Amino acid sequence: MLKSIIYLFIICFTLTLTSQNEQVFDSIFSQWNDNTKPGGTAGIIKDGKVIYLKGFGSANIENNELITPQTKFQLGEMSKQFTSLAILILEEQGKISLNDDIRKYIPELPVYEYTITIEHLLNHSSGLHDINRVSNIINGTMNISTQAKALKLIASQKALSFKPGTDFSFHESVTESVLMAEIVSKSSGQSFAEFVKSNIFEPLGMENSVIRDDSSAILTNVAQPYQKEDDENYKKLEVRSSVVGAINAYTSAEDLSIWYLNYMNPNGNLAQLIQKLDTPVQLSNGKKFVYYWGEMAIGREFTHPERGLPIFWNYGLQGGYGTNVFRYIDQNIISFALGNSNQYNGGLAHNAVDVFVKDLYPLPVEIDFEAKKIKKLSTQKLKAFEGHYWFKEGYASELFVENDTLRTKWLFSPRNRYQTLVPLSDNTFQQYAEMEDQRLFKFKKEGDDMTLFFTYNESRPDIMERYEPVNPSEQALQSYVGTYYNNEYSLLFSFHLEDGQLVASHLNHEDIMFRPIKKDVFTSTSMFFNALEFVRGKTGNIKEFTIKTDGIVDMVFKKISL
């Protein structure tokens, strides 16, 4: 009955949309409007009213089933909002305290040097590795098949990367979300799927929403995900994971509109808790997490000024599903898109918002560099910034002067794949780009040392130190050759020389070729071996190496004899 009332409410508001605007929205999503191909569904909410809700294309090409606003889609990373809300509900019910040690509910975790609390999980500051990245190192894939395997990976880490509450974890927050889902189950006496159903989906009337905690379970009225091949044919994809907390929430456009109406029209206690999901994550000292994508909230959406207008946004890409949402706070507009063709659908969802806000942006689509106060610097002054710069979490850049202009490129890019830097002051440059995103390079010189602070919009800076490249001889490289073992994950990598280069081998990976940065520090194009530092013993011989990259900090591999 509740769902019927809510749906009639949505229909009534939808009918208030003018046919002219509906045609505009239809044209935005026209690329989906082919019933023989995968498509998607979209929703637009304005001033607390659902003004557009429509499905396009095929939910299943084989049986000619069409996508409707009731068709289910995997939300991927957008599933985390329900996990955070479940924690807030349990806290209000008095079943947990945010100050609880997580081992109270998951005793199989190691006794760490420092206590991890539920609040640390909620605030994205646990000190634990990202298990997707760990899985990639071990198995060559970030897909983890079961919740039990995910928990086993988490429990394998014996030493924390940092004291909880003092730094932030990897921005995807997979590990924390999985642990929060497990705490929900242990503290409530229900499975995570059952708890979310009875405490979130059912009270809100989201009847086409489910947590799928068994990848082999059959779902009804669900879009089949596809991948387009080189020709016009499609192949079926699937989500091969039963992990919950971080992924595996399925919902429809109709249900998602019900969910997002609670951000505009909070009615009742549950809606008030949903509003709390926009609370910024923060450290014990109050510092907030500002990433390239914006400032993270406990609901795992990000907020930043889009051309000067404050928004929240998020996306999910999982198993062939692509989901996106944009919430324009001051304009009271929410737009979302759910697709089944293995594509990012942010452009479509964003274009729908632009119908209302295109004339409201205080900043232009492209940065007007002609209007900026450009600082004229001599070639000699520009050359003072030349050199190689190293960000210790995994990438190196080269800066050079060409045609009286400072340019930058990734270490592995060819010379002609550069970005131009425009001087704004004696030590600050902005990357020239035809987009509103702002990339700033600020230099600080102390003695002979030069440090580069790179920021993307309002992100915390990547701190890069200038270094003098080394070119070790083959004899010097020989000292790194050998077999290295990580005890936590029972993981072996062997290093050998090939054509004068250091190369790492593992059964689940193609050979990884390294490039020296400075003494005992190497980088590569690998996602996980892009920052590798060897450690020497008292005799000067190599005894181990550590890796530091996105989601993994100081994982140690000791050199062993076989």
C-alpha positions as CSV (number, residue, x, y, z in Angstrom):
1,M,0.0,0.0,0.0
2,L,2.8,2.4,1.0
3,K,4.6,1.8,-2.3
4,S,1.4,2.4,-4.3
5,I,0.8,5.7,-2.5
6,I,4.4,6.8,-3.2
7,Y,4.2,5.7,-6.8
8,L,1.0,7.6,-7.4
9,F,2.6,10.6,-5.7
10,I,5.5,10.3,-8.2
11,I,3.2,9.9,-11.2
12,C,1.2,13.0,-10.2
13,F,4.3,15.1,-10.0
14,T,5.6,13.6,-13.2
15,L,2.5,14.7,-15.0
16,T,3.2,18.3,-14.1
17,L,6.2,18.3,-16.4
18,T,5.6,20.2,-19.6
19,S,5.8,18.2,-22.8
20,Q,8.5,20.7,-24.0
21,N,10.9,19.8,-21.1
22,E,10.1,16.2,-21.5
23,Q,11.2,16.3,-25.1
24,V,14.4,18.0,-24.1
25,F,15.2,15.2,-21.5
26,D,14.2,12.6,-24.1
27,S,16.7,14.0,-26.5
28,I,19.5,14.0,-23.8
29,F,19.0,10.2,-23.3
30,S,18.2,9.5,-27.0
31,Q,21.4,7.4,-27.4
32,W,19.6,4.8,-25.2
33,N,16.4,4.9,-27.2
34,D,16.9,1.6,-29.1
35,N,15.0,-1.4,-27.9
36,T,17.4,-3.8,-29.6
37,K,20.4,-2.6,-27.5
38,P,21.3,-2.0,-23.9
39,G,20.1,1.3,-22.5
40,G,19.3,2.8,-19.1
41,T,16.8,4.6,-17.0
42,A,16.9,8.2,-15.6
43,G,15.3,10.3,-13.0
44,I,15.2,14.0,-12.3
45,I,13.9,15.6,-9.1
46,K,13.4,19.4,-8.7
47,D,12.2,21.2,-5.7
48,G,11.1,18.0,-4.0
49,K,9.1,16.8,-7.0
50,V,9.9,13.9,-9.4
51,I,9.6,15.6,-12.8
52,Y,11.1,12.9,-15.0
53,L,11.3,9.2,-14.7
54,K,11.8,7.0,-17.8
55,G,13.4,3.8,-19.1
56,F,15.1,3.3,-22.5
57,G,16.5,0.3,-24.4
58,S,16.7,-3.4,-23.6
59,A,17.0,-4.9,-20.2
60,N,17.6,-8.3,-21.9
61,I,18.4,-8.5,-25.6
62,E,17.7,-12.3,-25.7
63,N,14.1,-12.1,-24.5
64,N,13.2,-8.6,-25.7
65,E,12.5,-7.3,-22.2
66,L,12.5,-3.5,-22.1
67,I,13.9,-1.2,-19.4
68,T,11.3,0.5,-17.3
69,P,11.5,2.8,-14.2
70,Q,11.0,-0.4,-12.2
71,T,13.9,-2.3,-13.7
72,K,16.7,-3.1,-11.2
73,F,20.3,-2.1,-11.7
74,Q,23.5,-2.8,-9.7
75,L,24.6,0.4,-7.9
76,G,28.2,-0.6,-7.5
77,E,30.1,1.9,-5.3
78,M,26.9,3.8,-4.7
79,S,25.8,0.9,-2.5
80,K,27.9,2.3,0.4
81,Q,25.4,4.9,1.3
82,F,23.0,2.2,2.6
83,T,25.9,0.7,4.6
84,S,26.6,4.0,6.4
85,L,22.9,4.5,7.0
86,A,22.6,1.1,8.6
87,I,25.4,2.0,11.0
88,L,23.6,5.2,12.0
89,I,20.3,3.3,12.5
90,L,22.0,0.8,14.8
91,E,23.6,3.6,16.8
92,E,20.3,5.2,17.3
93,Q,18.7,1.9,18.3
94,G,21.4,1.6,21.0
95,K,22.8,-1.7,19.6
96,I,26.2,-0.2,18.9
97,S,28.3,2.7,19.9
98,L,30.5,4.5,17.4
99,N,33.3,4.2,20.0
100,D,33.1,0.4,20.1
101,D,36.2,-1.5,19.1
102,I,35.4,-3.3,15.9
103,R,36.8,-6.5,17.3
104,K,33.8,-6.6,19.7
105,Y,31.8,-7.7,16.6
106,I,34.6,-9.2,14.5
107,P,36.9,-11.0,16.9
108,E,38.7,-12.8,14.2
109,L,40.5,-9.6,13.3
110,P,44.1,-9.3,14.7
111,V,44.8,-7.4,17.9
112,Y,46.4,-4.3,16.4
113,E,48.7,-1.9,18.0
114,Y,45.9,0.7,18.1
115,T,42.2,0.2,18.5
116,I,40.0,0.6,15.4
117,T,36.5,1.9,16.3
118,I,33.3,1.9,14.3
119,E,33.7,5.7,14.1
120,H,37.1,5.2,12.3
121,L,35.3,3.0,9.7
122,L,32.5,5.5,9.3
123,N,35.1,8.4,9.0
124,H,37.3,6.5,6.5
125,S,40.4,6.5,8.7
126,S,41.0,2.9,9.8
127,G,44.6,2.4,8.7
128,L,43.7,-0.8,6.8
129,H,44.8,-1.6,3.3
130,D,42.3,-1.5,0.4
131,I,41.3,-5.1,-0.1
132,N,40.6,-4.6,-3.8
133,R,44.2,-3.5,-4.3
134,V,45.5,-6.4,-2.2
135,S,43.4,-8.8,-4.2
136,N,44.9,-7.4,-7.4
137,I,48.4,-8.0,-6.1
138,I,47.6,-11.6,-5.1
139,N,45.3,-12.8,-7.8
140,G,45.7,-10.3,-10.7
141,T,42.0,-9.1,-10.2
142,M,40.2,-6.8,-7.9
143,N,37.2,-9.0,-7.9
144,I,36.7,-10.8,-4.6
145,S,34.1,-13.6,-4.8
146,T,32.7,-13.9,-1.3
147,Q,32.3,-11.9,1.9
148,A,34.3,-14.6,3.8
149,K,37.3,-14.1,1.4
150,A,37.0,-10.3,1.8
151,L,37.1,-10.7,5.6
152,K,40.0,-13.1,5.4
153,L,42.0,-10.6,3.3
154,I,41.3,-7.9,5.9
155,A,42.3,-10.1,8.8
156,S,45.6,-11.0,7.1
157,Q,46.9,-7.5,7.6
158,K,48.7,-7.6,11.0
159,A,50.2,-4.1,11.2
160,L,48.2,-0.9,10.5
161,S,49.4,1.6,7.9
162,F,48.8,4.4,10.4
163,K,47.2,5.1,13.8
164,P,43.4,5.1,13.2
165,G,42.0,8.6,13.1
166,T,45.2,10.3,12.1
167,D,45.1,9.8,8.4
168,F,42.6,8.8,5.7
169,S,42.3,5.5,3.8
170,F,42.1,5.0,0.0
171,H,39.3,7.1,-1.4
172,E,37.2,4.0,-2.5
173,S,36.7,3.0,1.1
174,V,36.0,-0.7,0.2
175,T,37.6,-2.2,3.3
176,E,35.7,0.0,5.8
177,S,32.4,-0.6,4.0
178,V,32.8,-4.4,4.1
179,L,33.6,-4.2,7.8
180,M,30.6,-2.0,8.6
181,A,28.3,-4.5,6.8
182,E,29.7,-7.3,8.9
183,I,29.2,-5.2,12.1
184,V,25.6,-4.6,11.0
185,S,25.0,-8.3,10.7
186,K,26.7,-9.3,14.0
187,S,25.1,-6.6,16.1
188,S,21.6,-7.0,14.7
189,G,21.3,-10.8,14.5
190,Q,20.2,-10.4,10.8
191,S,22.1,-10.8,7.6
192,F,23.2,-7.4,6.2
193,A,20.7,-7.9,3.3
194,E,17.8,-8.6,5.7
195,F,18.7,-5.7,7.9
196,V,18.8,-3.2,5.0
197,K,15.5,-4.6,3.7
198,S,13.6,-4.4,7.0
199,N,15.1,-1.1,8.2
200,I,15.7,0.9,5.0
201,F,14.0,-0.4,1.9
202,E,10.7,-1.5,3.4
203,P,10.1,1.6,5.5
204,L,10.8,3.8,2.5
205,G,8.7,1.8,0.2
206,M,11.6,0.8,-2.1
207,E,10.1,-2.5,-3.2
208,N,12.4,-3.0,-6.2
209,S,15.5,-2.8,-4.1
210,V,17.6,-5.6,-2.7
211,I,21.1,-6.4,-1.3
212,R,22.3,-9.3,-3.4
213,D,24.6,-11.3,-1.0
214,D,24.8,-14.4,-3.3
215,S,26.0,-13.8,-6.8
216,S,24.2,-17.0,-8.0
217,A,20.8,-15.9,-6.7
218,I,18.3,-15.2,-9.4
219,L,16.9,-11.6,-9.4
220,T,13.6,-10.8,-11.2
221,N,13.0,-7.6,-13.3
222,V,16.8,-6.9,-13.4
223,A,18.7,-5.4,-16.3
224,Q,21.3,-7.8,-17.8
225,P,24.7,-6.0,-18.2
226,Y,26.5,-6.0,-21.6
227,Q,29.8,-5.1,-23.2
228,K,29.8,-4.0,-26.8
229,E,32.4,-5.8,-29.0
230,D,34.4,-4.3,-31.9
231,D,31.5,-5.0,-34.2
232,E,27.8,-4.4,-33.5
233,N,27.5,-7.5,-31.3
234,Y,27.3,-7.5,-27.5
235,K,28.5,-10.0,-25.0
236,K,26.9,-10.6,-21.6
237,L,28.7,-9.5,-18.4
238,E,28.0,-10.4,-14.8
239,V,28.8,-9.4,-11.2
240,R,30.9,-12.3,-9.9
241,S,31.0,-11.2,-6.3
242,S,28.8,-11.8,-3.2
243,V,30.6,-9.1,-1.2
244,V,28.3,-6.7,0.5
245,G,28.7,-3.3,2.1
246,A,30.8,-1.8,-0.7
247,I,28.8,-3.1,-3.7
248,N,25.8,-5.3,-4.6
249,A,22.9,-3.1,-3.9
250,Y,20.3,-3.3,-6.7
251,T,17.6,-0.7,-7.1
252,S,15.4,0.8,-9.8
253,A,15.0,4.4,-10.9
254,E,11.6,4.6,-9.3
255,D,13.1,3.4,-5.9
256,L,16.1,5.7,-6.3
257,S,13.8,8.7,-6.7
258,I,12.1,7.7,-3.4
259,W,15.5,7.5,-1.8
260,Y,16.7,10.9,-3.0
261,L,13.4,12.7,-2.2
262,N,14.5,12.2,1.5
263,Y,17.3,14.7,0.9
264,M,14.8,17.4,-0.2
265,N,11.7,16.5,1.8
266,P,13.0,14.9,5.1
267,N,9.9,13.4,6.8
268,G,10.4,11.2,9.8
269,N,13.3,9.9,11.7
270,L,14.7,7.7,9.0
271,A,14.8,10.7,6.6
272,Q,16.7,12.7,9.3
273,L,19.3,10.0,9.4
274,I,19.6,10.0,5.6
275,Q,20.4,13.7,5.8
276,K,23.3,12.9,8.1
277,L,25.0,11.0,5.3
278,D,26.2,14.4,4.0
279,T,28.3,14.9,7.1
280,P,32.0,15.2,6.1
281,V,34.3,12.4,7.1
282,Q,37.0,13.7,9.5
283,L,40.0,12.8,11.5
284,S,40.3,13.0,15.3
285,N,41.7,16.5,14.8
286,G,38.8,17.6,12.7
287,K,40.6,17.6,9.4
288,K,38.4,16.7,6.4
289,F,39.2,14.4,3.5
290,V,39.4,16.4,0.3
291,Y,40.3,14.3,-2.7
292,Y,40.5,15.1,-6.4
293,W,36.8,14.3,-6.6
294,G,35.9,16.6,-3.7
295,E,35.2,16.4,0.0
296,M,34.0,12.9,1.1
297,A,30.9,12.5,3.2
298,I,30.1,9.6,5.4
299,G,27.5,8.5,2.8
300,R,30.6,8.2,0.5
301,E,29.4,10.8,-1.9
302,F,31.7,13.7,-2.7
303,T,31.0,17.4,-2.7
304,H,32.7,20.2,-4.6
305,P,31.8,23.4,-6.4
306,E,30.9,22.5,-10.0
307,R,31.8,25.7,-11.9
308,G,31.1,27.5,-8.6
309,L,27.8,25.7,-7.7
310,P,28.0,23.3,-4.7
311,I,27.1,19.7,-5.6
312,F,27.2,16.2,-4.2
313,W,28.0,13.4,-6.7
314,N,29.0,9.8,-7.0
315,Y,29.2,7.0,-9.5
316,G,29.3,3.2,-9.7
317,L,30.9,0.9,-12.3
318,Q,30.4,-2.7,-11.5
319,G,30.1,-5.8,-13.7
320,G,28.8,-3.9,-16.7
321,Y,26.5,-1.5,-14.8
322,G,27.1,2.2,-14.8
323,T,25.3,4.5,-12.3
324,N,25.7,8.2,-11.7
325,V,24.1,10.9,-9.5
326,F,24.4,14.7,-9.2
327,R,22.8,16.7,-6.5
328,Y,22.8,20.5,-6.9
329,I,22.3,21.7,-3.4
330,D,21.3,25.4,-3.8
331,Q,19.2,24.7,-6.9
332,N,17.3,21.8,-5.4
333,I,17.9,19.5,-8.4
334,I,18.9,15.8,-8.4
335,S,19.7,13.9,-11.6
336,F,20.7,10.2,-11.8
337,A,21.2,7.7,-14.6
338,L,21.5,3.9,-14.4
339,G,22.8,1.9,-17.4
340,N,23.6,-1.6,-18.4
341,S,26.1,-1.1,-21.3
342,N,29.3,-0.9,-19.2
343,Q,29.7,2.8,-19.6
344,Y,30.1,5.8,-17.3
345,N,26.8,7.7,-17.6
346,G,27.8,10.9,-15.7
347,G,27.7,13.0,-18.9
348,L,24.0,12.1,-19.5
349,A,23.0,12.7,-15.9
350,H,24.9,16.0,-15.8
351,N,23.4,17.2,-19.1
352,A,19.9,16.8,-17.6
353,V,20.9,19.1,-14.8
354,D,22.2,21.7,-17.2
355,V,18.7,22.2,-18.6
356,F,18.1,24.2,-15.4
357,V,21.5,25.5,-14.3
358,K,23.4,26.3,-17.5
359,D,22.8,30.0,-17.0
360,L,23.5,30.0,-13.3
361,Y,27.1,28.9,-13.2
362,P,29.4,31.7,-12.0
363,L,32.4,30.1,-13.7
364,P,32.7,29.3,-17.4
365,V,32.9,25.8,-18.9
366,E,36.5,26.5,-19.9
367,I,39.1,28.5,-18.0
368,D,39.6,31.9,-19.6
369,F,43.4,32.2,-19.5
370,E,43.3,35.5,-21.4
371,A,41.4,37.0,-18.4
372,K,43.9,35.7,-15.9
373,K,46.8,37.8,-14.7
374,I,49.6,35.9,-16.3
375,K,53.0,36.5,-14.7
376,K,55.8,37.0,-17.3
377,L,58.8,34.9,-16.3
378,S,62.1,34.8,-18.1
379,T,63.4,31.6,-19.5
380,Q,66.1,31.6,-16.9
381,K,63.5,31.8,-14.1
382,L,61.5,29.0,-15.7
383,K,64.5,26.8,-15.9
384,A,64.9,27.0,-12.1
385,F,61.8,24.7,-11.9
386,E,63.1,22.1,-14.4
387,G,63.8,18.6,-13.2
388,H,62.3,15.3,-12.1
389,Y,59.8,15.2,-9.3
390,W,58.7,12.2,-7.2
391,F,55.4,11.7,-5.3
392,K,56.2,8.9,-2.9
393,E,52.8,7.3,-3.2
394,G,53.5,6.3,-6.8
395,Y,54.2,8.6,-9.7
396,A,57.1,10.7,-11.1
397,S,56.9,13.7,-13.4
398,E,59.4,15.5,-15.5
399,L,59.3,19.3,-15.9
400,F,61.2,21.0,-18.7
401,V,61.3,24.3,-20.6
402,E,60.5,24.4,-24.3
403,N,59.8,27.5,-26.4
404,D,60.1,29.7,-23.3
405,T,57.3,27.7,-21.7
406,L,57.3,25.3,-18.6
407,R,55.9,21.9,-19.5
408,T,55.2,18.8,-17.5
409,K,54.8,15.1,-18.4
410,W,54.4,11.8,-16.7
411,L,57.8,10.0,-16.5
412,F,56.7,7.2,-18.8
413,S,55.1,9.4,-21.4
414,P,57.0,10.4,-24.6
415,R,58.4,13.9,-24.8
416,N,55.6,15.2,-26.9
417,R,52.9,14.1,-24.5
418,Y,53.2,17.1,-22.2
419,Q,50.9,19.6,-20.4
420,T,51.6,23.4,-20.5
421,L,52.0,25.3,-17.3
422,V,51.0,29.0,-17.1
423,P,52.7,31.1,-14.5
424,L,50.4,33.0,-12.1
425,S,53.1,34.2,-9.8
426,D,56.8,33.7,-9.3
427,N,56.3,30.2,-7.9
428,T,52.7,29.2,-8.8
429,F,51.6,27.8,-12.1
430,Q,48.3,26.5,-13.5
431,Q,48.0,23.7,-16.0
432,Y,46.5,24.9,-19.3
433,A,43.4,22.9,-20.1
434,E,40.1,23.5,-21.8
435,M,38.0,22.6,-18.7
436,E,36.9,24.2,-15.5
437,D,39.0,21.9,-13.3
438,Q,41.9,23.7,-11.8
439,R,45.3,22.0,-11.5
440,L,47.8,24.1,-9.6
441,F,51.6,23.6,-9.3
442,K,53.2,25.6,-6.4
443,F,56.9,25.4,-5.9
444,K,58.9,25.9,-2.7
445,K,62.7,26.1,-2.6
446,E,64.8,25.5,0.5
447,G,68.5,25.7,-0.2
448,D,69.2,23.3,-3.1
449,D,65.9,21.4,-2.5
450,M,62.8,22.1,-4.5
451,T,59.4,20.8,-3.5
452,L,56.3,20.8,-5.7
453,F,52.8,21.0,-4.2
454,F,50.2,19.8,-6.8
455,T,46.5,20.4,-6.1
456,Y,43.5,19.4,-8.2
457,N,40.7,21.9,-7.5
458,E,40.5,22.0,-3.7
459,S,42.2,18.7,-3.0
460,R,44.9,18.1,-0.4
461,P,48.2,18.6,-2.1
462,D,50.4,15.8,-3.6
463,I,53.8,16.7,-2.3
464,M,56.6,16.0,-4.8
465,E,60.3,16.3,-4.2
466,R,62.7,17.1,-6.9
467,Y,65.3,14.4,-7.4
468,E,68.3,13.6,-9.5
469,P,67.7,10.5,-11.6
470,V,70.0,7.6,-11.2
471,N,71.2,5.2,-13.8
472,P,72.5,2.1,-11.9
473,S,74.8,-0.2,-13.7
474,E,73.8,-3.8,-14.4
475,Q,76.1,-4.9,-11.6
476,A,74.4,-2.5,-9.2
477,L,71.0,-3.8,-10.3
478,Q,72.1,-7.3,-9.6
479,S,71.9,-6.6,-5.9
480,Y,68.1,-6.4,-6.2
481,V,67.7,-9.7,-7.9
482,G,66.1,-12.5,-5.8
483,T,62.9,-13.8,-4.3
484,Y,60.8,-11.7,-1.9
485,Y,58.1,-12.9,0.4
486,N,55.2,-11.2,2.1
487,N,54.2,-13.2,5.2
488,E,50.8,-11.6,5.8
489,Y,49.4,-12.8,2.4
490,S,51.8,-15.7,1.7
491,L,52.9,-13.9,-1.5
492,L,56.1,-14.4,-3.6
493,F,57.6,-12.1,-6.2
494,S,60.9,-12.9,-8.0
495,F,63.1,-10.2,-9.4
496,H,65.5,-10.7,-12.3
497,L,67.3,-8.6,-14.9
498,E,66.2,-8.4,-18.5
499,D,67.9,-6.2,-21.1
500,G,69.5,-4.2,-18.3
501,Q,66.2,-3.6,-16.5
502,L,64.9,-4.8,-13.2
503,V,61.8,-7.1,-13.7
504,A,59.4,-8.6,-11.2
505,S,57.6,-11.9,-12.0
506,H,54.6,-13.6,-10.5
507,L,52.3,-16.3,-11.8
508,N,49.2,-14.1,-11.9
509,H,50.8,-11.1,-13.5
510,E,52.7,-10.2,-16.7
511,D,56.3,-9.3,-16.0
512,I,56.6,-5.8,-14.4
513,M,59.5,-3.7,-15.6
514,F,60.9,-1.0,-13.3
515,R,62.5,2.3,-13.8
516,P,64.9,3.7,-11.2
517,I,64.0,7.0,-9.5
518,K,66.8,7.4,-7.0
519,K,69.0,5.0,-4.9
520,D,66.9,2.0,-4.0
521,V,63.6,3.5,-5.2
522,F,61.9,2.3,-8.3
523,T,58.6,2.9,-10.2
524,S,56.6,1.1,-12.9
525,T,53.4,1.4,-14.8
526,S,51.9,-1.3,-12.5
527,M,48.9,-0.3,-10.4
528,F,50.5,-1.7,-7.3
529,F,54.2,-1.6,-7.9
530,N,54.4,2.1,-8.9
531,A,56.3,3.0,-5.7
532,L,58.8,0.4,-4.5
533,E,61.6,1.1,-2.1
534,F,64.3,-1.4,-1.2
535,V,65.7,-1.5,2.3
536,R,69.3,-2.4,3.2
537,G,70.6,-4.1,6.3
538,K,73.6,-3.0,8.4
539,T,76.0,-4.7,5.9
540,G,74.6,-2.8,3.0
541,N,72.9,-5.8,1.4
542,I,69.2,-5.7,0.4
543,K,67.0,-7.3,3.0
544,E,63.5,-6.3,1.9
545,F,61.3,-3.9,0.0
546,T,58.2,-1.9,0.7
547,I,55.4,-0.7,-1.6
548,K,53.4,2.4,-1.1
549,T,50.6,3.2,-3.5
550,D,46.9,4.0,-3.7
551,G,45.2,1.9,-1.0
552,I,48.4,0.2,0.3
553,V,51.0,1.7,2.5
554,D,54.2,0.1,3.5
555,M,53.5,-3.6,2.6
556,V,56.7,-5.4,3.3
557,F,58.3,-8.2,1.2
558,K,61.4,-9.8,2.8
559,K,64.2,-11.2,0.7
560,I,64.5,-15.0,1.1
561,S,66.8,-17.8,0.0
562,L,65.2,-20.7,-1.9
